[in-house]
Amino acid sequence: MTNRRNFLKTTALATAGVAFQSFHSKSDETEVEINSGKTNKPIVLSTWNFGLQANEAAWEVLKNKGRALDAVEAGVKIPEGDPNERSVGYGGRPDRDGRVTLDACIMDEFSNIGSVACLEHIKHPISVARMVMEKTPHVMLVGEGALQFAIAQGFKKENLLVEASEKEWKEWLKTSEYLPKANIENHDTIGMIALDAQGNLSGACTTSGMAFKMHGRVGDSPIIGAGLYVDNEIGAATATGHGEEVIRITGCHLVVELMRQGKSPQKACEEAVMRIVKLTQNRGKNLKDIQVGFIALNKKGEFGSYCVQGGFNYAVHDVTGNKLIDANYFLK
């Protein structure tokens, strides 16, 4: 009996060791922090390769012990203001009517939230969203009302349709075929989440939405709980890709709640993606036609990411530097 018990104990330990090695894969390299007892802060994550430059701006705030809220706003304003970034802010691709409409939201450590949707003519919708949060009794303003509010707050009205985007739109009009392509028109968001030196979390999300969308279409990006969610006791998450699929599962709230249940950021992102996979298959849709990616960060500075199919990457900046990571994915 004693030998059998020793055998079972040894086998269990060996199995646990294999599971541990498997769990700490390349896509989940920061999970080792769980066992160190250390908190990795400050730290900032953002979606896609333009997140590298955005992270640099956010890091300027974080390294000086600034607030995570200020960091994420400063960070996402970089791609918002870049006319060469064709899926965020100034330079974003227009809807099918040739109008550039922007969506954004922001959330701080106190669960204060602000959002704008279908906003035209304003280069930095994230800053308007923050104004909604700080200067109104509301959490979301849309369309003409959002524009009126922005102008009243001193924002400059300007033409956001750059020449390259207008040329693409006119070419698209020849067929008017609306068929979004995964990882091309759909890396349409910069989402950013940060943990500051004080141990507080905040997040921001901003986009021009899918190219050549129906006028008035709003995706997940400005919707708290879908494209972004922050719980200062647990962690934060943000999403990118087909917004309709993220909304379907209130994706970022789900990721944070899974972390509340004890899952790592990596495992929480994986489970959220698997729910999208299941629902897509149940509806008879082709997974190859969609892309959704999540990034998540918990209070210890551990992070993770997962997406439906390959092609999504995200940027991470902490005291060790700024790096771009290819997210692991389901559809091999």
C-alpha positions in Angstrom: 0.0 0.0 0.0 2.8 2.4 0.9 4.6 1.7 -2.4 1.3 2.3 -4.3 0.8 5.6 -2.4 4.3 6.7 -3.2 3.8 5.8 -6.8 0.6 7.8 -7.1 2.2 10.8 -5.4 5.2 10.6 -7.7 2.9 10.3 -10.7 0.8 13.2 -9.6 3.8 15.4 -9.2 5.2 14.5 -12.5 1.9 15.2 -14.2 1.7 18.5 -12.5 5.2 19.3 -13.7 4.2 18.6 -17.3 1.0 20.6 -16.9 3.0 23.5 -15.5 5.5 23.4 -18.4 2.6 23.4 -20.8 0.8 26.2 -19.1 3.9 28.4 -19.2 4.1 28.4 -23.0 5.5 31.2 -25.1 2.1 32.8 -25.4 1.8 32.9 -21.6 5.4 33.8 -20.6 4.5 36.2 -17.8 2.6 33.6 -15.7 5.8 32.9 -13.9 5.1 36.1 -11.9 2.3 34.2 -10.1 5.0 32.2 -8.2 7.4 35.1 -7.6 5.0 37.0 -5.3 6.1 40.2 -7.1 3.8 42.7 -8.8 5.0 43.8 -12.2 4.2 47.5 -12.2 4.0 49.9 -13.9 3.0 48.1 -17.1 1.0 49.0 -20.2 -0.5 46.8 -23.0 -2.0 47.8 -26.3 -3.3 46.1 -29.4 -1.5 45.8 -32.7 1.9 47.0 -33.8 1.0 50.6 -33.6 0.8 49.9 -29.9 4.6 50.1 -29.6 4.6 53.8 -30.3 1.4 54.3 -28.2 3.1 52.5 -25.3 6.0 54.8 -25.5 3.8 57.8 -24.9 1.9 56.0 -22.1 5.2 55.0 -20.5 6.3 58.6 -20.2 3.4 59.1 -17.8 3.8 55.8 -16.0 7.6 55.9 -15.4 7.1 59.3 -13.6 4.5 57.7 -11.3 1.6 59.2 -13.2 -1.9 57.9 -13.2 -2.9 55.0 -15.4 -5.8 57.0 -16.7 -3.5 59.8 -18.0 -1.2 57.2 -19.5 -3.9 55.4 -21.6 -5.3 58.6 -22.9 -1.9 59.9 -23.9 -1.0 56.5 -25.4 -4.0 56.0 -27.7 -3.9 59.6 -28.9 -0.7 58.7 -30.8 -2.5 56.5 -33.5 -5.6 58.7 -33.3 -3.6 61.6 -34.5 -1.6 59.8 -37.2 -3.0 60.1 -40.7 -1.1 57.0 -41.8 -3.0 54.8 -39.4 -6.1 53.9 -41.4 -8.2 52.4 -38.7 -8.0 54.9 -35.9 -8.9 58.6 -35.6 -7.5 61.0 -38.2 -7.0 59.0 -41.4 -9.4 56.3 -40.5 -11.3 54.6 -43.3 -14.8 56.0 -43.9 -18.2 54.3 -43.9 -20.0 53.5 -47.1 -21.2 57.1 -47.4 -17.6 58.5 -47.2 -18.0 59.8 -43.7 -15.3 59.1 -41.0 -17.1 58.2 -37.8 -15.2 57.5 -34.6 -15.9 55.6 -31.4 -14.1 55.6 -28.2 -14.4 54.9 -24.5 -12.3 55.3 -21.3 -12.5 53.8 -17.8 -10.6 54.5 -14.6 -9.9 52.8 -11.3 -13.0 54.2 -9.7 -15.3 52.7 -12.4 -15.8 56.2 -13.9 -16.6 55.8 -17.6 -17.1 57.9 -20.6 -17.8 57.1 -24.2 -18.6 58.6 -27.6 -20.0 56.8 -30.7 -20.4 57.8 -34.3 -18.5 61.0 -33.7 -17.4 63.0 -36.8 -14.9 65.8 -37.3 -12.9 65.4 -34.0 -9.4 64.0 -34.2 -9.2 62.7 -30.6 -12.4 61.0 -29.6 -10.7 59.5 -26.6 -10.4 62.9 -25.1 -14.0 63.7 -25.8 -14.9 60.4 -24.0 -12.9 61.5 -21.0 -14.8 64.8 -21.0 -18.1 63.0 -21.1 -16.8 61.0 -18.0 -15.6 64.0 -16.1 -18.0 66.8 -17.1 -21.4 65.3 -17.7 -23.9 63.2 -15.7 -23.9 60.7 -18.7 -21.6 57.9 -19.8 -22.2 58.0 -23.6 -22.9 60.6 -26.2 -23.4 59.8 -29.9 -23.5 61.4 -33.3 -24.5 65.1 -33.6 -24.9 65.4 -29.8 -21.4 64.2 -29.2 -20.0 66.6 -31.8 -21.9 69.5 -30.3 -20.5 68.6 -26.8 -17.0 68.3 -28.2 -17.1 71.7 -29.9 -18.5 73.3 -26.7 -15.5 71.8 -24.8 -13.1 73.5 -27.2 -12.3 70.7 -29.6 -11.5 71.7 -33.1 -13.8 70.6 -36.0 -11.8 69.3 -38.9 -11.9 67.1 -42.0 -10.7 63.6 -41.0 -10.9 62.0 -44.5 -7.4 61.9 -45.8 -6.6 61.5 -49.4 -5.5 57.9 -49.2 -8.7 56.8 -47.4 -10.9 58.8 -49.8 -9.1 57.1 -52.8 -9.8 53.6 -51.3 -13.4 54.5 -50.7 -14.0 55.7 -54.2 -12.4 52.5 -55.5 -14.7 50.4 -53.2 -17.7 52.2 -54.6 -17.2 50.5 -57.9 -18.4 47.3 -56.4 -19.8 48.3 -53.0 -19.1 44.8 -51.8 -19.0 44.7 -48.0 -16.8 41.8 -47.0 -14.6 42.5 -44.1 -11.3 40.6 -44.1 -9.8 39.3 -40.9 -6.6 41.2 -39.9 -6.9 43.7 -42.7 -9.8 46.0 -42.4 -10.5 44.6 -39.0 -7.4 45.6 -37.0 -9.6 48.6 -36.4 -8.9 49.4 -32.8 -6.3 50.4 -30.4 -7.2 49.2 -27.0 -4.8 50.0 -24.1 -4.8 48.9 -20.5 -2.3 50.0 -17.8 -1.3 49.4 -14.2 0.4 52.3 -12.6 3.0 52.5 -9.9 0.3 53.0 -7.3 -1.3 49.7 -8.3 -4.3 51.2 -10.1 -5.8 50.2 -13.4 -7.3 52.1 -16.3 -8.1 51.5 -19.9 -9.0 53.2 -23.2 -10.3 52.0 -26.6 -10.6 54.0 -29.8 -11.4 53.2 -33.4 -12.8 54.4 -36.8 -14.6 51.0 -37.0 -14.8 48.7 -39.9 -14.1 50.2 -43.3 -17.2 51.0 -45.5 -19.6 50.0 -42.7 -23.2 51.2 -42.8 -23.5 54.7 -41.6 -24.4 54.7 -38.0 -22.8 51.3 -37.3 -21.3 51.1 -33.9 -19.1 48.2 -32.8 -17.8 47.1 -29.4 -15.1 49.7 -29.0 -17.1 52.4 -27.2 -19.2 50.0 -25.2 -18.0 49.5 -21.6 -18.0 45.7 -20.9 -17.6 44.8 -24.6 -14.6 46.5 -26.0 -13.1 47.5 -22.7 -13.6 46.8 -19.0 -11.7 47.7 -15.9 -12.2 46.4 -12.3 -9.6 47.8 -10.0 -9.8 44.9 -7.6 -9.2 42.3 -10.3 -7.9 43.4 -13.7 -8.6 44.9 -17.1 -9.3 43.7 -20.6 -9.7 45.2 -24.1 -10.6 43.7 -27.4 -10.1 44.1 -31.2 -11.6 42.6 -34.3 -15.2 42.0 -35.3 -17.1 44.1 -32.8 -20.4 42.3 -33.3 -18.8 39.1 -32.1 -17.3 40.8 -29.0 -20.7 42.4 -28.1 -22.4 39.1 -28.4 -20.6 37.8 -25.3 -19.8 41.2 -23.6 -16.3 40.0 -24.1 -14.1 42.2 -21.9 -16.4 42.0 -18.9 -16.4 38.3 -19.3 -12.6 38.2 -19.3 -12.4 40.2 -16.1 -15.0 38.1 -14.5 -13.1 34.9 -15.4 -10.0 36.5 -13.8 -12.2 37.2 -10.7 -12.9 33.4 -10.6 -9.2 32.8 -10.3 -8.2 32.3 -14.0 -5.0 33.8 -15.2 -5.2 36.6 -17.8 -4.1 34.1 -20.5 -6.7 31.5 -19.6 -9.4 34.1 -19.3 -8.7 35.4 -22.8 -8.7 31.8 -24.1 -12.1 31.0 -22.6 -13.7 34.2 -24.0 -12.4 33.3 -27.5 -13.7 29.8 -27.1 -17.2 31.2 -26.4 -17.0 33.2 -29.6 -15.8 30.1 -31.5 -18.7 28.0 -30.1 -21.4 30.6 -30.9 -20.0 31.2 -34.4 -20.1 27.5 -35.1 -23.6 27.1 -33.6 -24.8 29.9 -36.0 -23.3 28.1 -39.0 -20.8 30.8 -39.7 -17.2 30.2 -41.0 -14.6 31.0 -38.4 -12.1 32.0 -41.1 -14.3 35.0 -41.8 -13.9 36.5 -38.4 -11.1 37.7 -36.1 -11.4 38.7 -32.4 -8.5 39.2 -30.1 -8.4 40.0 -26.4 -5.6 41.3 -24.1 -5.9 41.2 -20.4 -3.9 42.4 -17.4 -4.4 41.6 -13.7 -3.5 43.5 -10.5 -0.2 41.7 -10.2 0.9 42.9 -13.6 0.4 39.4 -15.2 -0.9 39.6 -18.7 -2.2 37.4 -21.5 -3.8 37.3 -24.9 -5.7 35.0 -27.3 -7.5 35.4 -30.6 -9.6 33.4 -33.1 -6.9 33.1 -35.8 -3.3 34.0 -36.4 -2.2 37.5 -37.3 -3.0 39.5 -34.1 -0.2 41.0 -32.1 0.0 43.3 -29.1 2.6 45.5 -27.4 3.8 45.3 -23.8 5.9 47.9 -22.0 7.2 47.5 -18.5 10.6 48.2 -16.8 12.3 45.7 -19.1 11.3 47.6 -22.2 8.8 47.7 -25.0 8.1 44.6 -27.1 5.6 43.2 -29.6 4.2 39.7 -29.0 2.3 37.5 -31.5 -0.8 36.3 -29.7 -1.6 32.6 -29.6 -4.7 31.6 -31.4 -7.4 28.9 -31.9 -7.7 28.4 -35.6 -4.5 26.6 -36.6 
